[in-house]
């Protein structure tokens, strides 16, 4: 596991193939409990190509000098991301 928030990643490889390709990362909060949002793509074995961009928000807890993932929320499509953005913008404007 990572020792700093900057070292955290969701990129995952198996047998030399990157199955989860991290495209970007935004640190939302730092500290003993950190929140990180990632943009990524999954490898589609049938099509032998990466799928459309997806997003995930992960919460990490730092214990004994290392970060451990405690929870995650996956945003499975750009449309779902847009709906979340619209809801947040509406609530913030109130």
Rosetta blueprint (number, residue, H / E / L):
1 X L
2 X L
3 X L
4 X L
5 X H
6 X H
7 X H
8 X L
9 X L
10 X L
11 X L
12 X E
13 X E
14 X E
15 X L
16 X L
17 X E
18 X E
19 X E
20 X E
21 X E
22 X E
23 X E
24 X E
25 X E
26 X E
27 X E
28 X E
29 X E
30 X L
31 X L
32 X L
33 X E
34 X E
35 X E
36 X E
37 X E
38 X E
39 X E
40 X E
41 X E
42 X E
43 X E
44 X E
45 X L
46 X L
47 X L
48 X L
49 X E
50 X E
51 X L
52 X L
53 X L
54 X E
55 X E
56 X E
57 X E
58 X E
59 X E
60 X E
61 X E
62 X E
63 X E
64 X L
65 X L
66 X E
67 X E
68 X E
69 X E
70 X E
71 X E
72 X E
73 X E
74 X E
75 X E
76 X L
77 X L
78 X H
79 X H
80 X H
81 X H
82 X H
83 X H
84 X H
85 X H
86 X H
87 X H
88 X H
89 X H
90 X H
91 X H
92 X H
93 X H
94 X L
